[in-house]
């Protein structure tokens, strides 16, 4: 999993049937200092994350598993909303 | 498997059901020689690791599901599974091994 921040939403009407009802968000991956690390990506949302929220997201095959229809073409999904990152 | 250094904790309340009770660690991946890479991962903990520990970790779903015992639908990938005591890099040219 990686840390990320929700920086936007994506609206798509015509899409694969297995992604119907799935919210799509733009997530900026972050490093440990919560600075941007890498390019923003589109992630599906399994946690009702809102704009600006700090989240963890998972990539790969696992991204498909939390969504309502498990056989779907998602390669990044938000899995938790982060309350706190402590480095001490 | 990967080698990483634990640099912090991630605390979350709103999360997937099978994440409840699991500690989430922030891990900086290391090169074999111990230098830090730019890559940071959020990983679950199966070896009671704390800040500063150099850990052996997996970043692959099937192994992670097996270690964490989540069953086939576990949404997990990165898990710390052991501590690294030492790493030894051979100085000789690997191409000469076995000759």
N, CA and C atoms of all chains as a GROMACS GRO file, in nm:
protein
  561
    1UNK      N    1   0.084  -0.119   0.000
    1UNK     CA    2   0.000   0.000   0.000
    1UNK      C    3   0.088   0.124   0.000
    2UNK      N    4   0.030   0.234  -0.046
    2UNK     CA    5   0.101   0.361  -0.048
    2UNK      C    6   0.014   0.467   0.018
    3UNK      N    7   0.079   0.574   0.060
    3UNK     CA    8   0.007   0.691   0.108
    3UNK      C    9  -0.029   0.778  -0.011
    4UNK      N   10  -0.143   0.845  -0.002
    4UNK     CA   11  -0.181   0.936  -0.109
    4UNK      C   12  -0.278   1.041  -0.059
    5UNK      N   13  -0.297   1.143  -0.141
    5UNK     CA   14  -0.396   1.244  -0.109
    5UNK      C   15  -0.495   1.254  -0.224
    6UNK      N   16  -0.623   1.264  -0.188
    6UNK     CA   17  -0.727   1.276  -0.290
    6UNK      C   18  -0.725   1.420  -0.342
    7UNK      N   19  -0.696   1.437  -0.471
    7UNK     CA   20  -0.685   1.572  -0.525
    7UNK      C   21  -0.791   1.598  -0.632
    8UNK      N   22  -0.879   1.503  -0.657
    8UNK     CA   23  -0.981   1.530  -0.757
    8UNK      C   24  -1.072   1.410  -0.779
    9UNK      N   25  -1.170   1.431  -0.862
    9UNK     CA   26  -1.263   1.322  -0.896
    9UNK      C   27  -1.264   1.304  -1.047
   10UNK      N   28  -1.305   1.185  -1.087
   10UNK     CA   29  -1.321   1.155  -1.228
   10UNK      C   30  -1.465   1.108  -1.247
   11UNK      N   31  -1.531   1.164  -1.348
   11UNK     CA   32  -1.666   1.120  -1.378
   11UNK      C   33  -1.663   1.047  -1.512
   12UNK      N   34  -1.717   0.927  -1.511
   12UNK     CA   35  -1.722   0.850  -1.635
   12UNK      C   36  -1.859   0.784  -1.643
   13UNK      N   37  -1.928   0.810  -1.754
   13UNK     CA   38  -2.062   0.754  -1.768
   13UNK      C   39  -2.056   0.622  -1.844
   14UNK      N   40  -1.984   0.623  -1.957
   14UNK     CA   41  -1.973   0.499  -2.034
   14UNK      C   42  -1.848   0.426  -1.987
   15UNK      N   43  -1.868   0.316  -1.922
   15UNK     CA   44  -1.752   0.239  -1.875
   15UNK      C   45  -1.788   0.091  -1.866
   16UNK      N   46  -1.689   0.012  -1.839
   16UNK     CA   47  -1.707  -0.132  -1.824
   16UNK      C   48  -1.815  -0.157  -1.718
   17UNK      N   49  -1.902  -0.254  -1.742
   17UNK     CA   50  -2.016  -0.278  -1.653
   17UNK      C   51  -1.972  -0.306  -1.510
   18UNK      N   52  -1.857  -0.373  -1.494
   18UNK     CA   53  -1.815  -0.409  -1.358
   18UNK      C   54  -1.764  -0.289  -1.279
   19UNK      N   55  -1.748  -0.173  -1.344
   19UNK     CA   56  -1.710  -0.053  -1.269
   19UNK      C   57  -1.830   0.038  -1.244
   20UNK      N   58  -1.950  -0.011  -1.276
   20UNK     CA   59  -2.070   0.068  -1.254
   20UNK      C   60  -2.088   0.095  -1.105
   21UNK      N   61  -2.115   0.221  -1.070
   21UNK     CA   62  -2.137   0.255  -0.930
   21UNK      C   63  -2.011   0.276  -0.850
   22UNK      N   64  -1.896   0.261  -0.914
   22UNK     CA   65  -1.769   0.277  -0.844
   22UNK      C   66  -1.723   0.422  -0.857
   23UNK      N   67  -1.691   0.484  -0.744
   23UNK     CA   68  -1.643   0.622  -0.747
   23UNK      C   69  -1.496   0.623  -0.787
   24UNK      N   70  -1.460   0.714  -0.876
   24UNK     CA   71  -1.322   0.725  -0.922
   24UNK      C   72  -1.263   0.858  -0.873
   25UNK      N   73  -1.147   0.851  -0.812
   25UNK     CA   74  -1.083   0.970  -0.757
   25UNK      C   75  -0.943   0.983  -0.813
   26UNK      N   76  -0.895   1.106  -0.820
   26UNK     CA   77  -0.753   1.129  -0.856
   26UNK      C   78  -0.673   1.132  -0.728
   27UNK      N   79  -0.572   1.049  -0.720
   27UNK     CA   80  -0.490   1.039  -0.600
   27UNK      C   81  -0.345   1.074  -0.634
   28UNK      N   82  -0.288   1.164  -0.554
   28UNK     CA   83  -0.147   1.197  -0.567
   28UNK      C   84  -0.068   1.112  -0.466
   29UNK      N   85   0.016   1.022  -0.512
   29UNK     CA   86   0.098   0.944  -0.418
   29UNK      C   87   0.191   1.037  -0.339
   30UNK      N   88   0.214   1.002  -0.210
   30UNK     CA   89   0.295   1.086  -0.122
   30UNK      C   90   0.410   1.005  -0.064
   31UNK      N   91   0.516   1.077  -0.023
   31UNK     CA   92   0.624   1.012   0.050
   31UNK      C   93   0.597   1.026   0.201
   32UNK      N   94   0.698   0.988   0.283
   32UNK     CA   95   0.675   0.987   0.428
   32UNK      C   96   0.655   1.126   0.486
   33UNK      N   97   0.704   1.230   0.416
   33UNK     CA   98   0.685   1.368   0.463
   33UNK      C   99   0.559   1.430   0.404
   34UNK      N  100   0.477   1.346   0.342
   34UNK     CA  101   0.352   1.386   0.277
   34UNK      C  102   0.377   1.484   0.163
   35UNK      N  103   0.494   1.472   0.102
   35UNK     CA  104   0.525   1.548  -0.019
   35UNK      C  105   0.490   1.461  -0.139
   36UNK      N  106   0.448   1.521  -0.252
   36UNK     CA  107   0.414   1.442  -0.370
   36UNK      C  108   0.531   1.354  -0.415
   37UNK      N  109   0.500   1.230  -0.449
   37UNK     CA  110   0.602   1.135  -0.496
   37UNK      C  111   0.545   1.061  -0.616
   38UNK      N  112   0.584   1.103  -0.734
   38UNK     CA  113   0.534   1.036  -0.854
   38UNK      C  114   0.410   1.104  -0.910
   39UNK      N  115   0.359   1.044  -1.015
   39UNK     CA  116   0.249   1.103  -1.090
   39UNK      C  117   0.114   1.069  -1.026
   40UNK      N  118   0.018   1.163  -1.032
   40UNK     CA  119  -0.117   1.132  -0.985
   40UNK      C  120  -0.178   1.018  -1.066
   41UNK      N  121  -0.270   0.945  -1.004
   41UNK     CA  122  -0.335   0.834  -1.073
   41UNK      C  123  -0.483   0.832  -1.038
   42UNK      N  124  -0.557   0.756  -1.118
   42UNK     CA  125  -0.700   0.740  -1.092
   42UNK      C  126  -0.719   0.613  -1.009
   43UNK      N  127  -0.784   0.629  -0.895
   43UNK     CA  128  -0.808   0.514  -0.807
   43UNK      C  129  -0.956   0.500  -0.783
   44UNK      N  130  -1.004   0.377  -0.774
   44UNK     CA  131  -1.142   0.355  -0.733
   44UNK      C  132  -1.148   0.363  -0.580
   45UNK      N  133  -1.267   0.385  -0.529
   45UNK     CA  134  -1.281   0.420  -0.388
   45UNK      C  135  -1.364   0.316  -0.315
   46UNK      N  136  -1.302   0.252  -0.214
   46UNK     CA  137  -1.376   0.155  -0.132
   46UNK      C  138  -1.406   0.212   0.006
   47UNK      N  139  -1.381   0.339   0.028
   47UNK     CA  140  -1.391   0.396   0.164
   47UNK      C  141  -1.464   0.529   0.172
   48UNK      N  142  -1.534   0.573   0.070
   48UNK     CA  143  -1.600   0.704   0.072
   48UNK      C  144  -1.504   0.815   0.112
   49UNK      N  145  -1.388   0.820   0.051
   49UNK     CA  146  -1.292   0.926   0.077
   49UNK      C  147  -1.339   1.056   0.014
   50UNK      N  148  -1.307   1.167   0.078
   50UNK     CA  149  -1.349   1.297   0.028
   50UNK      C  150  -1.230   1.376  -0.023
   51UNK      N  151  -1.257   1.494  -0.081
   51UNK     CA  152  -1.149   1.574  -0.137
   51UNK      C  153  -1.048   1.617  -0.030
   52UNK      N  154  -0.920   1.610  -0.064
   52UNK     CA  155  -0.815   1.655   0.027
   52UNK      C  156  -0.776   1.553   0.132
   53UNK      N  157  -0.846   1.440   0.138
   53UNK     CA  158  -0.818   1.346   0.246
   53UNK      C  159  -0.691   1.264   0.221
   54UNK      N  160  -0.623   1.236   0.332
   54UNK     CA  161  -0.504   1.151   0.329
   54UNK      C  162  -0.554   1.006   0.335
   55UNK      N  163  -0.507   0.924   0.243
   55UNK     CA  164  -0.559   0.787   0.232
   55UNK      C  165  -0.444   0.689   0.210
   56UNK      N  166  -0.473   0.561   0.227
   56UNK     CA  167  -0.384   0.459   0.174
   56UNK      C  168  -0.454   0.396   0.054
   57UNK      N  169  -0.375   0.361  -0.047
   57UNK     CA  170  -0.434   0.290  -0.161
   57UNK      C  171  -0.346   0.171  -0.195
   58UNK      N  172  -0.409   0.073  -0.258
   58UNK     CA  173  -0.338  -0.050  -0.292
   58UNK      C  174  -0.341  -0.066  -0.444
   59UNK      N  175  -0.232  -0.116  -0.498
   59UNK     CA  176  -0.226  -0.137  -0.642
   59UNK      C  177  -0.223  -0.284  -0.676
   60UNK      N  178  -0.225  -0.313  -0.805
   60UNK     CA  179  -0.215  -0.452  -0.849
   60UNK      C  180  -0.350  -0.524  -0.847
   61UNK      N  181  -0.344  -0.656  -0.851
   61UNK     CA  182  -0.465  -0.739  -0.855
   61UNK      C  183  -0.555  -0.715  -0.735
   62UNK      N  184  -0.493  -0.684  -0.620
   62UNK     CA  185  -0.569  -0.665  -0.496
   62UNK      C  186  -0.666  -0.547  -0.507
   63UNK      N  187  -0.635  -0.451  -0.595
   63UNK     CA  188  -0.720  -0.334  -0.609
   63UNK      C  189  -0.861  -0.372  -0.652
   64UNK      N  190  -0.876  -0.483  -0.721
   64UNK     CA  191  -1.007  -0.523  -0.771
   64UNK      C  192  -1.094  -0.584  -0.661
   65UNK      N  193  -1.032  -0.636  -0.557
   65UNK     CA  194  -1.106  -0.720  -0.462
   65UNK      C  195  -1.210  -0.647  -0.376
   66UNK      N  196  -1.186  -0.522  -0.330
   66UNK     CA  197  -1.287  -0.462  -0.241
   66UNK      C  198  -1.410  -0.408  -0.313
   67UNK      N  199  -1.409  -0.403  -0.444
   67UNK     CA  200  -1.521  -0.342  -0.516
   67UNK      C  201  -1.640  -0.438  -0.524
   68UNK      N  202  -1.761  -0.382  -0.545
   68UNK     CA  203  -1.882  -0.467  -0.542
   68UNK      C  204  -1.875  -0.586  -0.637
   69UNK      N  205  -1.826  -0.560  -0.759
   69UNK     CA  206  -1.813  -0.670  -0.857
   69UNK      C  207  -1.666  -0.710  -0.859
   70UNK      N  208  -1.630  -0.827  -0.804
   70UNK     CA  209  -1.488  -0.856  -0.783
   70UNK      C  210  -1.406  -0.876  -0.911
   71UNK      N  211  -1.469  -0.907  -1.020
   71UNK     CA  212  -1.393  -0.922  -1.145
   71UNK      C  213  -1.405  -0.792  -1.224
   72UNK      N  214  -1.314  -0.698  -1.195
   72UNK     CA  215  -1.322  -0.567  -1.257
   72UNK      C  216  -1.183  -0.518  -1.292
   73UNK      N  217  -1.174  -0.420  -1.382
   73UNK     CA  218  -1.043  -0.376  -1.428
   73UNK      C  219  -0.984  -0.259  -1.350
   74UNK      N  220  -0.989  -0.260  -1.218
   74UNK     CA  221  -0.929  -0.152  -1.140
   74UNK      C  222  -0.786  -0.191  -1.100
   75UNK      N  223  -0.692  -0.097  -1.111
   75UNK     CA  224  -0.555  -0.127  -1.069
   75UNK      C  225  -0.508  -0.039  -0.954
   76UNK      N  226  -0.599   0.037  -0.893
   76UNK     CA  227  -0.565   0.112  -0.771
   76UNK      C  228  -0.694   0.139  -0.698
   77UNK      N  229  -0.697   0.110  -0.568
   77UNK     CA  230  -0.819   0.130  -0.490
   77UNK      C  231  -0.782   0.186  -0.353
   78UNK      N  232  -0.862   0.283  -0.308
   78UNK     CA  233  -0.841   0.341  -0.176
   78UNK      C  234  -0.894   0.244  -0.071
   79UNK      N  235  -0.807   0.210   0.025
   79UNK     CA  236  -0.843   0.108   0.124
   79UNK      C  237  -0.865   0.163   0.263
   80UNK      N  238  -0.808   0.278   0.296
   80UNK     CA  239  -0.833   0.334   0.428
   80UNK      C  240  -0.811   0.484   0.425
   81UNK      N  241  -0.875   0.551   0.522
   81UNK     CA  242  -0.858   0.695   0.539
   81UNK      C  243  -0.765   0.715   0.657
   82UNK      N  244  -0.655   0.787   0.635
   82UNK     CA  245  -0.550   0.797   0.736
   82UNK      C  246  -0.582   0.909   0.835
   83UNK      N  247  -0.576   0.876   0.965
   83UNK     CA  248  -0.593   0.977   1.068
   83UNK      C  249  -0.461   1.047   1.097
   84UNK      N  250  -0.354   0.968   1.101
   84UNK     CA  251  -0.228   1.023   1.149
   84UNK      C  252  -0.113   0.941   1.093
   85UNK      N  253  -0.006   1.011   1.054
   85UNK     CA  254   0.120   0.945   1.018
   85UNK      C  255   0.222   0.992   1.120
   86UNK      N  256   0.280   0.900   1.196
   86UNK     CA  257   0.379   0.943   1.296
   86UNK      C  258   0.515   0.890   1.257
   87UNK      N  259   0.612   0.980   1.258
   87UNK     CA  260   0.749   0.943   1.221
   87UNK      C  261   0.841   0.943   1.341
   88UNK      N  262   0.785   0.960   1.463
   88UNK     CA  263   0.877   0.968   1.579
   88UNK      C  264   0.901   0.833   1.642
   89UNK      N  265   1.111  -1.075  -0.241
   89UNK     CA  266   1.101  -1.003  -0.114
   89UNK      C  267   1.186  -0.877  -0.120
   90UNK      N  268   1.160  -0.788  -0.027
   90UNK     CA  269   1.229  -0.660  -0.026
   90UNK      C  270   1.287  -0.634   0.112
   91UNK      N  271   1.384  -0.545   0.117
   91UNK     CA  272   1.442  -0.503   0.244
   91UNK      C  273   1.401  -0.358   0.267
   92UNK      N  274   1.357  -0.329   0.390
   92UNK     CA  275   1.313  -0.192   0.420
   92UNK      C  276   1.346  -0.152   0.561
   93UNK      N  277   1.331  -0.024   0.586
   93UNK     CA  278   1.355   0.029   0.720
   93UNK      C  279   1.227   0.094   0.768
   94UNK      N  280   1.184   0.057   0.889
   94UNK     CA  281   1.061   0.113   0.945
   94UNK      C  282   1.088   0.256   0.988
   95UNK      N  283   1.009   0.350   0.933
   95UNK     CA  284   1.032   0.491   0.966
   95UNK      C  285   0.913   0.553   1.037
   96UNK      N  286   0.803   0.481   1.052
   96UNK     CA  287   0.690   0.542   1.122
   96UNK      C  288   0.568   0.453   1.122
   97UNK      N  289   0.461   0.508   1.177
   97UNK     CA  290   0.334   0.437   1.186
   97UNK      C  291   0.227   0.513   1.109
   98UNK      N  292   0.127   0.439   1.061
   98UNK     CA  293   0.011   0.499   0.998
   98UNK      C  294  -0.111   0.456   1.078
   99UNK      N  295  -0.190   0.554   1.121
   99UNK     CA  296  -0.309   0.525   1.202
   99UNK      C  297  -0.432   0.557   1.120
  100UNK      N  298  -0.525   0.463   1.118
  100UNK     CA  299  -0.647   0.482   1.040
  100UNK      C  300  -0.765   0.422   1.115
  101UNK      N  301  -0.879   0.493   1.113
  101UNK     CA  302  -1.000   0.442   1.176
  101UNK      C  303  -1.095   0.386   1.071
  102UNK      N  304  -1.113   0.464   0.963
  102UNK     CA  305  -1.202   0.418   0.855
  102UNK      C  306  -1.120   0.333   0.760
  103UNK      N  307  -1.145   0.203   0.762
  103UNK     CA  308  -1.065   0.114   0.679
  103UNK      C  309  -1.144  -0.013   0.648
  104UNK      N  310  -1.088  -0.096   0.562
  104UNK     CA  311  -1.155  -0.221   0.528
  104UNK      C  312  -1.165  -0.309   0.654
  105UNK      N  313  -1.268  -0.391   0.660
  105UNK     CA  314  -1.296  -0.468   0.781
  105UNK      C  315  -1.179  -0.556   0.826
  106UNK      N  316  -1.112  -0.620   0.731
  106UNK     CA  317  -1.007  -0.712   0.773
  106UNK      C  318  -0.876  -0.640   0.805
  107UNK      N  319  -0.873  -0.506   0.798
  107UNK     CA  320  -0.756  -0.430   0.844
  107UNK      C  321  -0.765  -0.402   0.994
  108UNK      N  322  -0.883  -0.424   1.054
  108UNK     CA  323  -0.903  -0.389   1.194
  108UNK      C  324  -0.811  -0.474   1.282
  109UNK      N  325  -0.737  -0.409   1.372
  109UNK     CA  326  -0.646  -0.480   1.461
  109UNK      C  327  -0.508  -0.502   1.405
  110UNK      N  328  -0.487  -0.463   1.279
  110UNK     CA  329  -0.354  -0.478   1.218
  110UNK      C  330  -0.276  -0.348   1.231
  111UNK      N  331  -0.150  -0.359   1.270
  111UNK     CA  332  -0.064  -0.241   1.277
  111UNK      C  333  -0.013  -0.209   1.137
  112UNK      N  334  -0.019  -0.080   1.102
  112UNK     CA  335   0.033  -0.038   0.972
  112UNK      C  336   0.162   0.040   0.992
  113UNK      N  337   0.266  -0.005   0.925
  113UNK     CA  338   0.398   0.057   0.937
  113UNK      C  339   0.431   0.132   0.809
  114UNK      N  340   0.501   0.244   0.824
  114UNK     CA  341   0.554   0.314   0.710
  114UNK      C  342   0.698   0.267   0.690
  115UNK      N  343   0.726   0.210   0.574
  115UNK     CA  344   0.856   0.146   0.552
  115UNK      C  345   0.925   0.211   0.432
  116UNK      N  346   1.049   0.250   0.452
  116UNK     CA  347   1.132   0.303   0.343
  116UNK      C  348   1.212   0.187   0.286
  117UNK      N  349   1.201   0.164   0.156
  117UNK     CA  350   1.274   0.051   0.098
  117UNK      C  351   1.423   0.083   0.089
  118UNK      N  352   1.505  -0.020   0.108
  118UNK     CA  353   1.650  -0.005   0.105
  118UNK      C  354   1.709  -0.081  -0.013
  119UNK      N  355   1.822  -0.029  -0.063
  119UNK     CA  356   1.903  -0.106  -0.157
  119UNK      C  357   1.975  -0.216  -0.080
  120UNK      N  358   2.027  -0.318  -0.149
  120UNK     CA  359   2.099  -0.424  -0.077
  120UNK      C  360   2.215  -0.371   0.006
  121UNK      N  361   2.276  -0.260  -0.036
  121UNK     CA  362   2.387  -0.205   0.043
  121UNK      C  363   2.340  -0.116   0.158
  122UNK      N  364   2.212  -0.104   0.178
  122UNK     CA  365   2.159  -0.032   0.293
  122UNK      C  366   2.123   0.113   0.268
  123UNK      N  367   2.148   0.162   0.148
  123UNK     CA  368   2.110   0.301   0.121
  123UNK      C  369   1.959   0.310   0.095
  124UNK      N  370   1.901   0.419   0.140
  124UNK     CA  371   1.756   0.435   0.127
  124UNK      C  372   1.720   0.469  -0.017
  125UNK      N  373   1.614   0.408  -0.066
  125UNK     CA  374   1.560   0.444  -0.196
  125UNK      C  375   1.456   0.554  -0.173
  126UNK      N  376   1.393   0.599  -0.279
  126UNK     CA  377   1.289   0.702  -0.263
  126UNK      C  378   1.152   0.640  -0.241
  127UNK      N  379   1.144   0.508  -0.242
  127UNK     CA  380   1.015   0.442  -0.237
  127UNK      C  381   0.970   0.415  -0.094
  128UNK      N  382   0.848   0.453  -0.062
  128UNK     CA  383   0.792   0.429   0.071
  128UNK      C  384   0.666   0.345   0.056
  129UNK      N  385   0.649   0.247   0.146
  129UNK     CA  386   0.532   0.160   0.142
  129UNK      C  387   0.464   0.160   0.278
  130UNK      N  388   0.332   0.139   0.275
  130UNK     CA  389   0.258   0.114   0.398
  130UNK      C  390   0.241  -0.038   0.408
  131UNK      N  391   0.292  -0.096   0.515
  131UNK     CA  392   0.292  -0.242   0.526
  131UNK      C  393   0.231  -0.288   0.657
  132UNK      N  394   0.169  -0.406   0.655
  132UNK     CA  395   0.123  -0.468   0.779
  132UNK      C  396   0.241  -0.535   0.848
  133UNK      N  397   0.220  -0.569   0.974
  133UNK     CA  398   0.332  -0.614   1.057
  133UNK      C  399   0.306  -0.756   1.108
  134UNK      N  400   0.399  -0.846   1.079
  134UNK     CA  401   0.391  -0.981   1.134
  134UNK      C  402   0.518  -1.018   1.211
  135UNK      N  403   0.596  -0.917   1.252
  135UNK     CA  404   0.718  -0.948   1.328
  135UNK      C  405   0.741  -0.847   1.441
  136UNK      N  406   0.636  -0.778   1.485
  136UNK     CA  407   0.649  -0.681   1.593
  136UNK      C  408   0.763  -0.583   1.568
  137UNK      N  409   0.768  -0.528   1.450
  137UNK     CA  410   0.872  -0.433   1.415
  137UNK      C  411   0.837  -0.295   1.469
  138UNK      N  412   0.941  -0.217   1.497
  138UNK     CA  413   0.922  -0.079   1.542
  138UNK      C  414   1.013   0.012   1.464
  139UNK      N  415   1.006   0.141   1.499
  139UNK     CA  416   1.080   0.241   1.425
  139UNK      C  417   1.232   0.212   1.428
  140UNK      N  418   1.296   0.220   1.311
  140UNK     CA  419   1.440   0.199   1.302
  140UNK      C  420   1.478   0.056   1.266
  141UNK      N  421   1.386  -0.037   1.278
  141UNK     CA  422   1.417  -0.177   1.246
  141UNK      C  423   1.432  -0.196   1.095
  142UNK      N  424   1.530  -0.276   1.058
  142UNK     CA  425   1.546  -0.315   0.917
  142UNK      C  426   1.474  -0.448   0.899
  143UNK      N  427   1.377  -0.449   0.810
  143UNK     CA  428   1.288  -0.564   0.801
  143UNK      C  429   1.292  -0.627   0.661
  144UNK      N  430   1.258  -0.755   0.662
  144UNK     CA  431   1.237  -0.830   0.539
  144UNK      C  432   1.088  -0.822   0.511
  145UNK      N  433   1.051  -0.784   0.390
  145UNK     CA  434   0.909  -0.772   0.363
  145UNK      C  435   0.870  -0.833   0.229
  146UNK      N  436   0.742  -0.867   0.220
  146UNK     CA  437   0.688  -0.914   0.094
  146UNK      C  438   0.598  -0.805   0.039
  147UNK      N  439   0.588  -0.797  -0.093
  147UNK     CA  440   0.497  -0.702  -0.156
  147UNK      C  441   0.426  -0.776  -0.269
  148UNK      N  442   0.347  -0.872  -0.228
  148UNK     CA  443   0.280  -0.959  -0.325
  148UNK      C  444   0.156  -1.015  -0.258
  149UNK      N  445   0.046  -1.017  -0.329
  149UNK     CA  446  -0.083  -1.044  -0.268
  149UNK      C  447  -0.103  -1.183  -0.212
  150UNK      N  448  -0.070  -1.288  -0.289
  150UNK     CA  449  -0.099  -1.423  -0.241
  150UNK      C  450  -0.020  -1.457  -0.116
  151UNK      N  451   0.109  -1.418  -0.113
  151UNK     CA  452   0.189  -1.443   0.008
  151UNK      C  453   0.133  -1.365   0.125
  152UNK      N  454   0.093  -1.241   0.101
  152UNK     CA  455   0.041  -1.157   0.208
  152UNK      C  456  -0.089  -1.215   0.265
  153UNK      N  457  -0.175  -1.264   0.177
  153UNK     CA  458  -0.301  -1.324   0.225
  153UNK      C  459  -0.272  -1.448   0.308
  154UNK      N  460  -0.173  -1.524   0.268
  154UNK     CA  461  -0.137  -1.645   0.342
  154UNK      C  462  -0.084  -1.608   0.481
  155UNK      N  463   0.007  -1.512   0.485
  155UNK     CA  464   0.069  -1.473   0.612
  155UNK      C  465  -0.034  -1.411   0.707
  156UNK      N  466  -0.121  -1.326   0.653
  156UNK     CA  467  -0.217  -1.257   0.737
  156UNK      C  468  -0.343  -1.341   0.761
  157UNK      N  469  -0.359  -1.449   0.687
  157UNK     CA  470  -0.474  -1.536   0.706
  157UNK      C  471  -0.606  -1.471   0.673
  158UNK      N  472  -0.610  -1.392   0.567
  158UNK     CA  473  -0.733  -1.318   0.535
  158UNK      C  474  -0.831  -1.398   0.449
  159UNK      N  475  -0.788  -1.510   0.395
  159UNK     CA  476  -0.874  -1.577   0.298
  159UNK      C  477  -0.854  -1.516   0.161
  160UNK      N  478  -0.922  -1.572   0.058
  160UNK     CA  479  -0.890  -1.536  -0.080
  160UNK      C  480  -0.924  -1.393  -0.119
  161UNK      N  481  -1.003  -1.322  -0.040
  161UNK     CA  482  -1.043  -1.186  -0.081
  161UNK      C  483  -0.971  -1.078  -0.002
  162UNK      N  484  -0.866  -1.112   0.069
  162UNK     CA  485  -0.794  -1.012   0.148
  162UNK      C  486  -0.727  -0.909   0.060
  163UNK      N  487  -0.753  -0.781   0.089
  163UNK     CA  488  -0.696  -0.673   0.007
  163UNK      C  489  -0.564  -0.630   0.070
  164UNK      N  490  -0.464  -0.714   0.060
  164UNK     CA  491  -0.336  -0.690   0.126
  164UNK      C  492  -0.223  -0.724   0.031
  165UNK      N  493  -0.111  -0.658   0.049
  165UNK     CA  494   0.006  -0.682  -0.037
  165UNK      C  495   0.135  -0.678   0.042
  166UNK      N  496   0.162  -0.565   0.110
  166UNK     CA  497   0.291  -0.547   0.175
  166UNK      C  498   0.281  -0.591   0.321
  167UNK      N  499   0.369  -0.681   0.362
  167UNK     CA  500   0.374  -0.729   0.499
  167UNK      C  501   0.520  -0.742   0.542
  168UNK      N  502   0.551  -0.692   0.663
  168UNK     CA  503   0.683  -0.715   0.721
  168UNK      C  504   0.683  -0.854   0.783
  169UNK      N  505   0.776  -0.939   0.740
  169UNK     CA  506   0.772  -1.078   0.785
  169UNK      C  507   0.898  -1.120   0.862
  170UNK      N  508   0.996  -1.033   0.878
  170UNK     CA  509   1.114  -1.072   0.955
  170UNK      C  510   1.211  -0.957   0.969
  171UNK      N  511   1.309  -0.978   1.056
  171UNK     CA  512   1.413  -0.876   1.073
  171UNK      C  513   1.536  -0.915   0.994
  172UNK      N  514   1.607  -0.816   0.940
  172UNK     CA  515   1.732  -0.842   0.870
  172UNK      C  516   1.846  -0.823   0.969
  173UNK      N  517   1.923  -0.928   0.991
  173UNK     CA  518   2.039  -0.916   1.079
  173UNK      C  519   2.158  -0.861   1.002
  174UNK      N  520   2.183  -0.917   0.884
  174UNK     CA  521   2.295  -0.867   0.804
  174UNK      C  522   2.271  -0.902   0.657
  175UNK      N  523   2.335  -0.829   0.571
  175UNK     CA  524   2.332  -0.855   0.426
  175UNK      C  525   2.477  -0.861   0.381
  176UNK      N  526   2.509  -0.962   0.305
  176UNK     CA  527   2.646  -0.978   0.258
  176UNK      C  528   2.646  -0.974   0.106
  177UNK      N  529   2.713  -0.877   0.048
  177UNK     CA  530   2.721  -0.867  -0.098
  177UNK      C  531   2.856  -0.922  -0.141
  178UNK      N  532   2.852  -1.018  -0.234
  178UNK     CA  533   2.977  -1.075  -0.283
  178UNK      C  534   3.055  -0.972  -0.361
  179UNK      N  535   3.181  -0.962  -0.331
  179UNK     CA  536   3.264  -0.862  -0.399
  179UNK      C  537   3.310  -0.912  -0.536
  180UNK      N  538   3.320  -1.046  -0.552
  180UNK     CA  539   3.369  -1.101  -0.678
  180UNK      C  540   3.266  -1.082  -0.789
  181UNK      N  541   3.310  -1.090  -0.910
  181UNK     CA  542   3.221  -1.080  -1.025
  181UNK      C  543   3.130  -1.202  -1.028
  182UNK      N  544   2.996  -1.183  -1.018
  182UNK     CA  545   2.906  -1.298  -1.014
  182UNK      C  546   2.921  -1.390  -1.135
  183UNK      N  547   2.966  -1.335  -1.248
  183UNK     CA  548   2.980  -1.416  -1.368
  183UNK      C  549   3.087  -1.524  -1.352
  184UNK      N  550   3.178  -1.504  -1.255
  184UNK     CA  551   3.285  -1.602  -1.237
  184UNK      C  552   3.244  -1.715  -1.143
  185UNK      N  553   3.124  -1.706  -1.080
  185UNK     CA  554   3.082  -1.810  -0.987
  185UNK      C  555   3.066  -1.943  -1.059
  186UNK      N  556   3.113  -2.049  -0.994
  186UNK     CA  557   3.095  -2.183  -1.047
  186UNK      C  558   3.194  -2.219  -1.155
  187UNK      N  559   3.284  -2.128  -1.188
  187UNK     CA  560   3.380  -2.162  -1.293
  187UNK      C  561   3.515  -2.198  -1.230
   0.00000   0.00000   0.00000
